[in-house]
Amino acid sequence: MNTRTVQRQVGITPNMFGISYGLAGLATCWGYAAMLGVVPGLVADVLFIVTAVVWLVPHALTAGRWLFRLMFRPRLPAPLLPTLAIEIAPPALAGLAYLVITHDRFDAVALVFGGFTALAVIVQLRLIPVYRRLAFGPAFWSFAFPYAAVATFALHWIKYGRPVGYTVWAWVVLLAITAFIAVLVAKTTAALARRRFLPQLQ
């Protein structure tokens, strides 16, 4: 009888990018504390550098492999497709952390983070038809935190650029993200009422 030995494969997975989210949030907290004069700013600077490395290195190591899988391998199971939105969060969070640490200094580094964030959003726009065909489930909450971070980052840029009618633009961003998350809450409540949100309730 032939037996096949299954070897476990260990490597970088998308879940590991959650590390950079946590570090970016921690860098932001230390940055605010430094602004208050409670702690030295060096700690926030070091945390920001570590966050950038933790985010960039996995991307550099896995970008080619993931692109190959997206193009030539079966895609993610339908319930997990909304988790692709998480990829928006790292550049937005890193940009926010950088602005906190540098006291809202908009320079080439901030522009790079803004560009990465815009690119990530454009990619997500291309996936809207895919998301619309999916049944609503817990994975759709993957949109909430990343887009809230993008909205916050956008408000910083609006404050910096002060375009014509910048107050209106700021309200548009604020109301858009509020309405978006309100829709998630409403759809979650409706799905729970119909016992279609959590598998164990079916």
N, C-alpha and C positions, 0 to 999 in steps of 0.2 A: 504494500500500500504506500503510495506516494504522499508524503506530507510536505507542506510548504511552511517554511519558517517566515513568520511575519516580523520584520524588523521595524522597530519604532523609529520614527524620524523626528528629530529634535531640531528646531530652528526658530527663527524669528517669525512671530505671528502677529496679525493686526492687533490682538489684544495687548501686546506689549507697548503699543503707542500710548496706552493709558498712563504709563509712567511719565511721559513728557507732559501730559495734562496736569498731573499732580505737582510735578516740579515747577511748572510755569505758574500755577496758582500759589505755590509756596514762595516763589521768587517775588510775585506781586505783593503778597502779604508782608514780606521783609522789606520790600521797596517802600510801601506805605509807612511801615514802622520807622524806616530811615528818614522819610520826609518829616515825621513827627519828632525826630531827634532822639528816639528811644534806643535805637541800635545803630551800629556803624553801617554805612552803605556798602562796604566791601562784601558783606555776606550776600546781599541781594545780587551784586555783580557776579559773584562766584556761582550762585544758584542759576542765574540766567545763562552763563556760559555752559554749565553742566546740562541745563535743559536743551540748549541748542545742539549740543553734541549728541545727547540721547535721542533727539528727534531726527537729526540729519543722518547719523550713521545707519540706523535701520533702513531709512529711505534709500540711501546709497547702495546698501547691500542687497536690498530686495526689490528695488524698482523694476529692474529688468525681468526678474522672475515673475513678479505679479502682473506685469504687462503681458508677458507671454501667456500666463494663465487666463487673463481676461480675454485675450484674443483667440486662444486655441484650445482652452480647456472648458469643461462645463462650468457654468457660472454658479454663484452661491445659491443655496436653497432659497426659495422665495421668501420665507419668513425672516431670513437674515439680510436680505438685500438693503433694507433701510439703514443698516449699520454702516454702510458705505459713507453715510453723511458724516460720520465721526472724523473723517479725514480733513474736514474743514477746520476743526478746532485747533490743531497745533499751531499753524501760522498766525491765527487770530490771537490765541492766548500768548504766544511768544511776542507778538507785536504789542499787546497790552502790557505785558511784563516789561518790555523794553521802554515803553513810554513812562511807566511808573518809575523805573530805575533812573531814567535820564530827565525826569521832571518835564515830560511832554516835549522832548526834543525830536522834531521831525527832520530827519536827515536821510542819508542814503540807506542806512540800515532799516529805518522805519518804512522807507519806500519799498524795500525788498520784501518785508513782511506783508505790506499792503498788496504787493503784486502777487505773492504766493496765495494770499487769502482770496483775491479776486479770481485767480485761476482756478482755485478749488471750487468756488461758487459757480463758475462757468461750467465746470465739469458736472456739477450736481444738476444744473439746469438741463443738461442733455439727458439726465436720467429721470426727469419728471414723468415722461410717458411710461417708464417701467414702474415707477412707484405707484402711479395711478391705477395700474392693473392689479395691485396687491390687495389682499384682505387686511383690514386694519388689525394690528396686534401690538404687543409690548415693544417690539423693535422700532416702531415708529417714534417712540420717545427718544430715539437716538438723534432725532433732528433738533430737539429742544436746546440742549446745552451748546452744541456747536453754533447754531444760528443766533443764540443769545450772545455768544462771544463775538460773532461777526457783527451783530448790531451794535454792541458796545464799541468795538473797534471803529465802525463806521461813524459813530457819534464823535469820537475823538478826531477823526479826519475832517468831519464837517466843522467842528469847532476850530480846527487849525486853518482850513481853507476859507471858511466863511464865504461860501458862494452866495450869489444873489438869492435872497429868500432862504438863508441858511436855517432860520428858525422853523420854517415850514418843513424843510428837508429833515430836520431833527425830529419833528413831530411825526413825519411820515415813517421814519425808521422805527421810532418808539411804538407807534400804534400798530405797525406791521408785525413786529415781533410779539407784541402783546396779543394781537388777534390770532396769530399763528399758534401760540401756545394755548390760547383759550379754545381754539378748535380741537387741539389734541385732548384737552381736558373734557370737552363735550363729547368727542367721539369715544374716549375711554369710558366715560360714564354710561353712554348708550350701550357700548359693547358689554360692559359689566352687567347692566340691567338685563341684557339678552343672554347672558352667560356665554358670550363668545370671545371674551378677551383673554382670560387665563385658561389654559388647557384643563386644569383640575376642576374647573367649574362646569365643564361640558358633561 
